Amino acid sequence: MEWKELLPELRQYVTQFGVQIISAIAILTIGIWASKSVTKLLRKILNRKNVDITLVEFSSSALKFTLYLFVIIAAVSRLGIETTSLIAALGAAGLAIGLALQGSLSNVAAGIMLIIFRQIRVGQFIESGDVKGTVEKVGIFNTTLITIENKVIFIPNSKLINDNIINYSEKENRMIDLVVGISYKDDIDKAKSALQSIIDDDSDILKQPAALIAVGELADNSVKIYVRPWVVNKKAVEVRFRLIEQIKKKFDEENISIPYPQRDVYIHQSK
């Protein structure tokens, strides 16, 4: 008799709790969909206003993370859990996690600084520490680089902002720095004239600023001539490789030698 009396109450509880679970799942599903839609809308608005792609990516990631957090709180609230105590618990847990994850939080702060001060942007070629690559994404916690070998490198934002950053793409033009050694027996003016002819014949080298061709060092085995032409940034690597090859061919034609380090060994025989 007691079991029969308990059964309706149990059925009512299961029905009520089942409705809460279904409602929570619905909130999660619709909330996640809405969060993605709002994030996409933000991307479109920022892109239409020609906002830097780096800021677009970072803002979208931050907005999506925030919206997901609100959706989860709303779903938990629908299950009948008191959100006030939940938020307080999350705050305490957040403080504890924040102390434990100071490095991660510093990555977030560093990412914001990278965006605000525009030290790097998506598509730029940079060097930091011992890595070089094209910036693919500046995320909340790390920055993604693609190397010239097509390797993917993830650099924590805090490490990136604390290291020296060389930004090869920031300026429109770039100087190519080459050092060419000739023998002490060779004519310096002849070598400089040969180098100048190579510079003049290359259409990718800018006329202004004028290229520098000058003796820069009297080394142990050679006279070092500095060759410093200016090119459009995106042509720098291509022109550099081409110049090195053309210099070798031109020096061969002009009988100008490129010395290599040598060492003289004297053998003394005791009598």
ZIQUIGI-V116548 format. One record per helix or strand of 2 or more residues. SS is the DSSP state (H for helix, E for strand). FROM is the first residue (numbers start at 1). LEN is the number of residues. Records with the same first field share a line. If there is no record, write none. Layout:
# ZIQUIGI-V116548
SS->FROM-LEN / FROM-LEN
This chain:
# ZIQUIGI-V116548
H->2-47 / 53-26 / 83-18 / 102-15 / 157-6 / 188-14 / 233-21
E->125-4 / 131-8 / 142-5 / 152-5 / 165-3 / 173-3 / 178-5 / 212-7 / 223-6 / 230-3
